[in-house]
Amino acid sequence: MKKTVLSGIRSTGNLHLGNYLGALKNFTEMQYDYNCYFFIADYHSLTTHPDPKTLHLNVHNVLAEYLAAGIDPEVATIYVQSDLPQLPELYLLLNMHAYIGELERTASFKDKVRKHAENVNAGLLTYPVLMAADILIHRADYVPVGKDQDQHLEMTRKFARRFNNLYGVEFFPESQPFEEKKEMVKIPGLDGTGKMGKSEGNGIFLNDSDEAIRKKVMKAVTDSGPTVPDSPVSEGVQNIFTIMKYVSAPDTLAFFREQYANCSIRYGDLKKQLAEDIIQTIAPIRERINAIYHDEAYLARVTRQGAERAQASAEKTISAVRDIMGIRRFY
């Protein structure tokens, strides 16, 4: 029997090249080996009061991008979080076993309080409980998480243990971080530091136009150029070589590395080549995104099918939880 993997998808922002070559490529491979649930987390976004006019539009964008990038709705279950009516009930029931002190001590909550003291709502406080409900509603074995979510996953295990111990059952699994079979691809940003990301403003997005890509790449941080053969490579130039490793032909990368080593490199040529190779990588995906985005019938069918599958799984869980807790109907 396949193990179950659950992954949440932010309902804000667009996919960038780092997402596509990194985590998303692993997701598209993972879906054939595991029982995968991918959900677009629109409830989670409500803690920051998004504009109601853009909330559904954001979900629409993200759904089209993930489908275009390789999530197969015939193989994996992809659904919108708010399409799962069983989720708020499990969230409510888990809240009965979550304590204010432990929620106030979470790093993410303390960070939000420090940065946004004027908007400390109950949703922010109980964010880890909703995340736990997302995971436990499908009794997931594994969850792909970044370092910033480690504490939340540990709290999910804590809530699962507490429920099992309180009611004398072995119902909820203690979900573990998903261990990648191979090293995760990490695509750096164009600003010479760190990884590519939306908040850093250093990304190439899958829906960027060709001209936008060229402009961004030409502004990429480099240096004054090597002055002696085999000089150490600065971080900015190494970042360009790293991106090129994943979007360019091996002989193209070897050519520019050799030029750097013998001090004949022209960064303008390097950037122009990188931009065209990124465009060649992204263009087919962008075309699929546009086609899917405007295919309302297809999106309706995918989300309806995803909701039905997710609801069937969730109903089994919530029915068992009600029974375990003694919540039973007279009819």
Summary of the structure (lengths in Angstrom):
residues: 331
radius of gyration: 22.7
end to end distance: 34.9
largest distance: 84.3
contacts: 1008
relative contact order: 0.14
helix: 58%
strand: 8%
